[in-house]
Amino acid sequence: MRRMFHPFRNSAGNLGPLEQRLLDGLWARGSATVRELVESGYEDLAYTTVMTTLDRLFKKGVLTRSEEGRAFRYAPRFSCDEFHREAAGHAFRQLLDASPASSLPLSFLVEILGERDAQLLDDLRKLVERKRRELNSREAGQRETGSARPGRKETE
């Protein structure tokens, strides 16, 4: 899978409450200038606070911006689902990298899923099976074309 958020990988899951609030507002609106946000539900925030926060989100790679007169129009670079998917993926990668045995975080994941909802365990099983089929299909295709994956031994 292609990772989308290289510029702000360390920030994806670590947005502050104000950053998250403004990002939620932009997801709801699609795009906005600082003034539009302040005048439509963020009256409790100073104009300069909103401006600074949006600029920080832009510099983190979370937002895009385009000039509109003397102001900038900000828009989320990714959908809410894309953003949360990447943040969750980053958290899982950190968890797996932090443990000397990758089975330890996986056992915690299975335990947590079981505590939340048994259906999630079935969903996980289906995802694992789908990924195995995808990998097996890919490996079969590579054997047919004679191109083995680097760093992986053929098992024939």
N, C-alpha and C positions, 0 to 999 in steps of 0.2 A: 504494500500500500504506500502511496506517495504521501509524505508528510507535508502538510500545508503551511504550518506556522513557524518555519525556521527562524524568522526574525524575532519572535517573542516566545520561543519555546519555554523559557523559564517563567514567563508571566501568564501563560494560557490559563493555568488553574489558580493563579494567585491574584486575581483582580480584587481590588478593594471594593468595599460596599458602594461607594460613590461611582466608581468606574462601572461596576455591574449595573447600577441603577440607570446610568446614562446610556449604556449599551442596550439595556432592555428597552429604553425609550426609543432608541434609534431602530431597533428591530421592529417595534410597533409602528413607527412612522415610515420606515424605509430610508429616509434621509432627512437632515435638518441642518439649519444654521444654529449657531449658539443662541441668537435672539429668538428663533422659533421655539427652541427647547425651553428657554427661560420663560417665555410667554405662554407656554402650553403645558403647565403642570410642574414646572420646576422653579416656581416663584420664590420658594424658600432658599434658593441658592443664588449667590452673587454671580453676575454675568462673568466676571473674571475667573471665578471658580470653575464654572462650566467650560469656559474657553480653555483653561489650563488642563483640565481633566481630559477633554476631547483631544487636545494636542498630544498629551501623554499616550492616549489610546492609539492615536495615529502613529506616533513614533514606535510604539510596540508592535505595529503591524496589524492591529485589530480593526482599524478604520481606514477608509480611503477618504480623500478630500479633494475638492475641486474649487477653484476660485469662482466666486459669485459676487460681482461688484467688489466691494471692499471687504467682504467676508469670505469665509470658507463654508462650503456645504459638506457635511460629513455623512458618511454612509458606512454601515458594517461591511467589512470585506468578505465575511462568510455568514452563512445562515446560522441561526441559533443551534440547529442540530449539528452542523459541521463543526462549529466552535466547541460544543460540549463533547462531541465525539473525539476530537483531537485532544482536549484537556484530559479526558478519561484515559485515552491511549498514552498520553505522556505520564500520567500518574501510574499506570500499570507498568510502563517501561522503567520508571524510577524504582518501583517496588521490586521488580524482578532483578534489576541491576544491584539493588542494595542487599540482597540476600545471597549468601554463598551457595545455597541449595535452592534452585528454582521451584522445587516441589513445595517448599514451605509457603511462599505466598499463594501458590495455587490451592493448597489445602485450606488456607484462610478464606480464599475467594469462595470455594465450595461451601465452607461452613457458613459464611455470611449469606450466600444465596439461599441456602437451606433454611436459615432463620427467617429470612424475609418472606419467601414464597417458594414452595416446592415446585411450582410451575417454572420458575427461573432455572432450576436445575435441568428440567426437560429442555428448555430453550437453549441452555448452554450445550447440552448433549447434541442437539440438532446442529448448532453452529460448528461444533467440533467435527461432526460427521461431514458437514458440507465442506469445511476447510480441508479435511483429509481427502475427499473426492477430488477437490480442486488441485491439491498438490500431486495426487497420484496421476491425474490427467496430464498435468504439466510435465511430470517426470516421464510419462509414457511418450509424450510428444517430443521431448528432448532426446530420448533414446532412438526414436524413429528418425530424427534428423541428424543423429550422431553428435549432438552437442550436449555433453554432460555439464551439470551445474558446477562451477568452480568450488573447490573445497569439499566436494561431496563424492564419495566413492559409489560407483555403479554396483548394484547388487544383483548380478546375474550369474 
